[in-house]
Amino acid sequence: MQRLKPFLPAILLFGLALLIRVLYNVTVASAYFPQYDSLAYQSIGFNLIDEHCFCLHPYITTVYRPPLWPFLIAGISLIFGRADIYDRLFFCALGASTCVLIYLFARDLFGKRVALVAGLIACIYPALYLYDGWLYTESLYTFLLTAICYCMLRIQRSSGQRRRLWLLCAVMIVLLSLTRPNGILVLALAICWTIFLTWRKLLHSRALANVALATLVAVLLLVPWTVRNYLVSHSFLPVATGDGTVLLGAYNDQTLTQPGNLGSWLNPLHTNAQDAKILQPFPLYTCNAVCEIKREDVSKIAAEQWIKAHLSDLPTLLAYHLRNFWTPYTREADLPMERFPALLSSQIVHEMSVSFPIPILLLAALGLVVTLRRFWRELLFAYLIILSTLGEALVYYGSSRFRAPIEPLLVILAAWALWWLTQDAPGTLRAYVKKRTRPSSEAAVEETTAVEKV
């Protein structure tokens, strides 16, 4: 029992988080079945089993989706069966693990008390369990990104000399990239972070060799999938395509002017006749990998042309992206509570989703400010992740779903801000106020005593 005692808070947090996520899946998402992107991931996973082909439709190869989640669906289906509840229960365990990572990150940085606050917030915070009830990649990507941030903190604590941590981080970055193609950017951030901290003498010079080794390992691990993509598409593609469709759906007249869709994404086939005409040469169900590459290139060109023709409107559209990114909750059609709004559980979760993020975001903003001076070295990589995620939302489109990967970091910052506001330990607001007011108080007492003596 004594050996388990140090791990007891993490175990209890995992149990509480898992209970909440399972409860969400058996109430709000009890009748859920995949649609839209989730159906695409599931179809690819089943085709891996049935057709031995990474295909959205049988025997038609695709490079439109990254491979990790479909392969995981295939593995889960082989072991437990094809009911999507097993995939969602896997996400429940993954989401609970993210809560544990939040606790560990905050504990190593701020101490056990702040860590418990962060862990408890993470357990009940809707933005951290909403996506455990559908088959998109948010839960997987968020877990991996949080693990990478924690790994980078441990690397810094070792002055960058522990090679095993670098190799572990390289593997997780590869898994992140195979979950979403933009995960490759995290590798670039890690390299820049290492160079900067080594230049500032905050990491050992050996860190440069270790990050070079980690980069080499990451590249080698990505090569097999890149080669596969080249063989089926005859184009260099590290992970997956899809940028063209996203850009074409984000940059059009409707997302600029249509109420309810400002700064969001609309299916290019449904936005206007011009976009539909652009995509008309590409079949909807029989477009293979070569066809997908051409379709995405054409879509990018069309989006770039729209941007050039609307340069004066671009600041307004980017402002919409920014607003939507920080909006507490933006509607997603495939979310269980949107699919089954009549359920009492859906209504409760919806109210929590539009209200809970407000204090968390405000506290996180305060936490960002008050950690800049004292903890900027330890949190520098987290700051870079937050900025890069925000930058991606500005370039593509705004949605609270895009905020999901950095929600764990926001919870950690919010927990520290709450501690900073309410406690009187060294480094908090009350300790600072006491320190500033003590000299004048003592002077006043001395003056009063002197007057009484006279």
Buried (B, 14 or more C-beta within 10 A) or exposed (E): EEEEEEEEBBEBBBEBBBEBBBEBBBBBBBEBEBBBBBBBBBBBBBBBBEEEBBBBBEEBBBBBBBBBBBBBBBBBBEEEEBEBBBBBBBBBBBBBBBBBBBBBBBBBBBEEBBBBBBBBBBBBBBBBBBBBBBBBBBBBBBBBBBBBBBBBBBBBEBBBBBBEBBBBBBBBBBBBBBBBBBBBBBBEBBBEBBBEBBEEEBBBEBBBBBBEBBBEBBBEBBEEBBEBBBEBBEBEBBBBBBBBBBBBBBBBBBBBEEEEBBBBBBEBBEBEEEBEEBBEEBEEEEBBBBBBBBBBBBBBBBBBEBBEEBEEBEEEBBBBBBEBBBBBBBBBEBBBBEBBEEBEBBBBBBEBBBEBBEBBBEBBBBBBEBBEEEBEEBBBBBBBBBEBBBEBBBEBBBBBBBBBBBBBBBBBBBBBBBBBBEBEEEBBBEBBEEEEEEEEEEEEEEEEEEEEEE
